[in-house]
Amino acid sequence: MKKHFIYIDGWKSKIRFSAAHLISDYERCGRLHGHTYAVHMKIYGKPDENGILIDFTVVKQILNRIVDELDHKILIPGRNPNVSIDEKKVKLTSLEKQYIFPISDCIILPIETTSAENLSNYILEKIQKQLMEYNNIYEIEIGVDEGYGQGAWVSKTIRDEKI
């Protein structure tokens, strides 16, 4: 059986965001630093009668809305025990240091750490909800690069391939 997919390259399609983060208590990445991230996507499914799996414009609009929410923010892992949040500020402890950020500069993500792996999964979950109406799609892959040439990918089957 042939496997059909579309592919979006985040670098070439300008689906990118710049953000600061740290991975608490991780020696190499436990200090505040930033990246220019790119988000890539593959969607597997069955093309329609016109040979189209999904319109590229639709996919790019969804991805751009997500990266716009993350752009120029401090990425905060909301499920991390080293994070405390109140109505005005976020406190994050790492490597015996305490960082305090205005909440308006942050985006609180429902993840444990802000690794590329966890960011990929977060984005995939957001996208999956928006693509459920497309009954011809059966698998989604998301890649998040923390700079050109290094990143993490996650994939998820969302329905039986035999559609």
Wavefront OBJ file of the C-alpha trace (Angstrom):
o trace
v 0.000 0.000 0.000
v 1.265 3.456 -0.903
v 1.679 5.916 1.934
v 0.747 9.493 1.060
v 1.872 12.461 3.113
v 2.398 16.180 2.915
v 5.415 17.869 4.454
v 5.915 21.403 5.754
v 9.501 22.566 6.372
v 9.362 25.179 9.118
v 12.623 26.856 8.125
v 11.691 27.292 4.476
v 8.014 28.085 5.197
v 8.947 30.582 7.948
v 7.028 28.692 10.630
v 9.423 29.779 13.332
v 9.459 31.408 16.718
v 12.062 32.810 19.064
v 11.732 32.097 22.757
v 13.674 31.771 25.996
v 13.586 28.742 28.260
v 15.561 26.590 30.607
v 15.334 22.979 31.674
v 15.470 23.100 35.447
v 18.253 21.198 37.185
v 19.735 20.002 33.891
v 23.381 21.075 33.918
v 23.766 22.029 30.265
v 20.357 23.631 29.749
v 19.540 24.726 33.304
v 20.487 28.349 32.651
v 18.180 30.792 30.920
v 18.878 30.787 27.191
v 17.003 31.101 23.926
v 16.545 29.577 20.515
v 15.045 30.337 17.170
v 12.799 27.321 16.751
v 11.301 25.918 13.550
v 8.235 23.679 13.460
v 7.934 20.981 10.801
v 4.980 18.770 10.023
v 4.090 15.621 8.126
v 0.482 14.568 7.674
v -0.310 11.069 6.418
v -3.630 10.173 4.894
v -5.681 9.346 1.862
v -5.882 11.981 -0.897
v -9.347 13.025 -2.063
v -10.719 12.611 -5.584
v -8.557 15.566 -6.700
v -5.417 13.942 -5.293
v -5.235 16.380 -2.364
v -4.666 15.177 1.182
v -5.154 18.608 2.820
v -4.621 22.163 1.607
v -1.153 23.438 2.525
v -2.636 26.846 3.370
v -4.875 25.325 6.053
v -1.937 23.534 7.679
v 0.311 26.597 7.572
v -2.399 28.795 9.131
v -2.811 26.353 12.031
v 0.941 26.107 12.589
v 1.397 29.881 12.384
v -1.302 30.488 15.016
v 0.517 28.133 17.377
v 3.981 29.602 16.819
v 2.580 33.133 17.187
v 1.450 32.208 20.727
v 4.997 31.040 21.563
v 6.967 33.782 19.825
v 9.021 36.133 21.998
v 7.856 34.501 25.212
v 9.556 32.716 28.064
v 8.433 29.093 27.836
v 7.309 27.911 31.271
v 6.642 24.223 32.006
v 3.443 24.478 34.040
v 3.681 20.879 35.300
v 7.191 21.271 36.707
v 7.532 21.149 40.511
v 10.220 23.871 40.353
v 7.679 26.387 39.009
v 5.259 28.524 41.012
v 2.796 30.899 39.395
v 0.649 33.689 40.765
v -1.389 36.405 39.049
v 1.639 38.657 38.416
v 4.758 36.536 38.258
v 6.336 33.184 37.598
v 9.095 31.782 39.791
v 11.332 29.053 38.453
v 14.153 27.410 40.378
v 17.085 25.728 38.654
v 20.603 24.832 39.701
v 20.219 26.689 43.011
v 19.116 29.886 41.250
v 15.690 31.470 41.305
v 14.302 33.221 38.244
v 11.332 35.591 38.529
v 9.497 36.664 35.378
v 6.467 38.904 34.823
v 3.618 36.615 33.841
v 2.900 38.771 30.781
v 6.298 37.745 29.338
v 5.565 34.036 29.764
v 3.481 31.308 28.229
v 2.558 28.543 30.646
v 2.601 25.203 28.855
v 0.988 21.986 30.175
v 4.288 20.081 30.084
v 6.978 18.968 32.568
v 9.971 20.527 30.784
v 10.463 22.715 27.744
v 12.615 20.211 25.849
v 12.232 20.008 22.083
v 10.626 16.601 22.611
v 7.949 18.001 24.917
v 7.378 21.056 22.719
v 6.832 18.725 19.740
v 4.247 16.760 21.684
v 2.507 19.943 22.905
v 2.222 21.262 19.336
v 1.047 17.896 18.020
v -1.767 17.766 20.599
v -2.906 21.274 19.658
v -2.848 20.489 15.953
v -4.595 17.149 16.307
v -7.662 18.838 17.810
v -7.868 21.175 14.824
v -7.500 18.422 12.229
v -10.018 15.898 13.599
v -12.660 17.016 11.081
v -10.445 15.719 8.247
v -11.502 12.058 8.171
v -8.891 11.208 5.549
v -5.948 11.941 7.894
v -4.599 9.039 9.940
v -1.194 10.135 11.277
v 0.541 13.378 12.231
v 4.242 14.011 12.846
v 5.640 17.192 14.349
v 9.272 18.225 14.510
v 10.659 21.101 16.546
v 14.194 22.310 15.821
v 16.173 24.282 18.406
v 18.286 25.751 15.666
v 19.038 24.578 12.161
v 19.781 20.858 11.971
v 18.903 19.708 15.502
v 15.483 18.877 16.746
v 13.024 16.313 17.987
v 10.061 14.621 16.325
v 6.931 12.957 17.646
v 4.227 11.095 15.749
v 0.715 10.014 16.578
v -1.777 7.791 14.837
v -5.177 9.435 15.097
v -7.297 6.839 13.288
v -7.039 3.548 11.446
v -4.901 3.776 8.325
v -7.469 1.855 6.255
v -9.801 4.813 5.682
l 1 2 3 4 5 6 7 8 9 10 11 12 13 14 15 16 17 18 19 20 21 22 23 24 25 26 27 28 29 30 31 32 33 34 35 36 37 38 39 40 41 42 43 44 45 46 47 48 49 50 51 52 53 54 55 56 57 58 59 60 61 62 63 64 65 66 67 68 69 70 71 72 73 74 75 76 77 78 79 80 81 82 83 84 85 86 87 88 89 90 91 92 93 94 95 96 97 98 99 100 101 102 103 104 105 106 107 108 109 110 111 112 113 114 115 116 117 118 119 120 121 122 123 124 125 126 127 128 129 130 131 132 133 134 135 136 137 138 139 140 141 142 143 144 145 146 147 148 149 150 151 152 153 154 155 156 157 158 159 160 161 162 163
